[in-house]
Amino acid sequence: MAEGKCVFCSIAAGQIPSKVVYQDDAVTSVLDINPASKGHTLVIPKQHFNSIYEIPQNQFLQIMAVADAVGYSILLAQAPKNVDMLYTQEIVKGNVTPHALIHLIPRYDEDSINYAWNPEKLTEEELDSIANGIVQAIEKVRASEKPVQPAEKRQEEAPKKQEIPPAPEEKPKEISRKIVVF
């Protein structure tokens, strides 16, 4: 889909009014106008991608860092039981999202959200076949990103231990989660 015709590109560019909760050079996060629950938020890459699998890794990691920080902020602000992070493939089975994005969906005791499916019964052979296929695909992906030499050709050295200076005698400090994205 061309960027000019994508509603989410328009939202991310600020061309469509929305309730922005976070924004930086690469990502916009807005409240969903058709929320599954109160506080349902979208994390939208500003650059158009049809699928998260098209996003370069460094950009994907930035998007996920924003999703983590915004999700944690939803927990603090709305006090739900949890926040689900959801991605669904676009234009499949009724999903009409033509732009890769992450849904952050607060979960409350009284919500009516239901991710139900009928579990399939698979044989050990089917599970082995599926697992082996995925392992082989991972190996291909790794090989295409960074060639790895067989262990017998690598000259591996044991990692050197780092000397860690002793900690000064202090009272324990309170630790709180800090959001580093914002």
N, C-alpha and C positions, 0 to 999 in steps of 0.2 A: 504494500500500500504506500502511495506517495505521502511524504511527510505533510504536505499542504492539506491533505484531505483527512488526516488522522486527528480525531477529536482529542486524544491524549497528548499529541504533540502540541495542539493548540492550548490545552490546559497548562502544559509544562512551560510554554512560551508566555503565559499570562494573557493570552488572547481571549480566553473564556473565563468569566468570573468563577472563582472557586475559593474555598476556605483553606488557604495555604497554612500548613503547620510547620513546614521546614522547606528551605530552598538553598541550594548552592549552585555552583557552575554546572554540575552534571545531573543533579537530581532535584525533583520537586515532590513534595509529599502533601497531599490534600485529603480532606474528608471526602468520602464517597457520597455522592448525592442519592444513591439507592443503597443505603447501608444494610448489612446483615444484622448489625447491632449498633448500639450507641458508641460512637468513636471509631467505627470502621474507617480505616485510612488507606490510601493508595500511595505507594512509593513508585514514582514514575521517572524513568531515565529521560533526560531532556532530548537525547538523541534517539531517533526512531529505530527500534529493533522489533522485528516480528516475533522473536522468541528469545528467551534468556540464553539459549544456546548459541545465539549469534553475537552476544556481547563479549568483547575482549575481556580476559580475566581480570586485568587491573580495574576496569570499569565495573565489572560484576562485583568485585570485592568491595568497591566503594558503595555501590548500591546496597549491598547486604549490610555494610556497616551502618548506613543510614537507617535501613529497615530495623536493625537491632536497636539502635538508639531511639528511634521513634516508637517502636514497640514497647520499650522500657518506659518511655515517657507516658504512653497510654496507660500502662500499669499504674504509674504514680498518679496520674490525673483522674482517671476514671475508676480505679480500684476494681477492675474485673477479676475473676478467678484466674484468668490466663489471657494471653493474646495469641491467637493462631496466626502463623505466617503461611500464606497460601499463594501458590503460583499454579495456574492451569494453562495448558497449551491453548493458544488462541484459535478461534473459529472451529472449535471441536465440541460436539455434543451440546450445542446450545450456547456455548460461551461466545460472546460477540466482541471480545477484546482484541482489536487488531494491533495492539502495541504491548510489548513485554512490560509487565509491571508486577509488583508484589502487593498483595492484600494483607493488611494487618487487621484482624478481626477480633475485637474484645469478646471474651466468653463470660457470660453471666449465668447464674443458676437458672434463671427464668427464660433464657433465650430459646429460640426454636430452631437453631442451626443443627443440621443433621448431615454428617458426612457418612452416610450409610452405604455399604456395599455388601454383596453376597460373597463371602469368602469362597475361593475355589479350592478344591481338594486336588493336590498334585502328588504324583508318585515321587519316590526318591530319585528315580531316573530323570523325571522331568525337572526336578529341582537341580540335580547335578548338571543337566544340559543347559539350563538357564544360567546357573552360576558360572559355568565354564565359558559360555558365550559372553557374559559381561566381563569376566576376567580378561578374555582375549581382546575385547574392545578397549578396555582400559590400557592394556599393553600397547595397542596400536596408537592410542591417543598419546600416551607417554612417549612412545618412539617418535612420533611426529613432532613433539615439542622439544625434546632434548634427547639425543641419542645416548643410550646407556650401553656401556661395554659389558660383556659377560664378566662375572666375578673373577674368573681365572686370568683375565687380561688386565684387570685393575690392580694397581698396587695400592692396597688400602693401608693406611696408617691408623693406629689407634688414636682417637682424639686425645689431645693433651688436656690434662686436668687444669682447670683454672683455679688459681688461688683466690679464695674468697676471704676478704679481711673479716675479722671477728666483728660482730655487731656491737655498737656501744651499749653499755648498760642503761637502758631507758625503760620507762613504763610503757606497756603496750598501748598503741594508738588505736583509736576507733577506725575501722576500715569501712569505707562506703564506696559503692560503685560510682565511678565517674564516667560520664559519657564523653568520649574523646572526639566524637564526630563533630559536635556543634562548635 
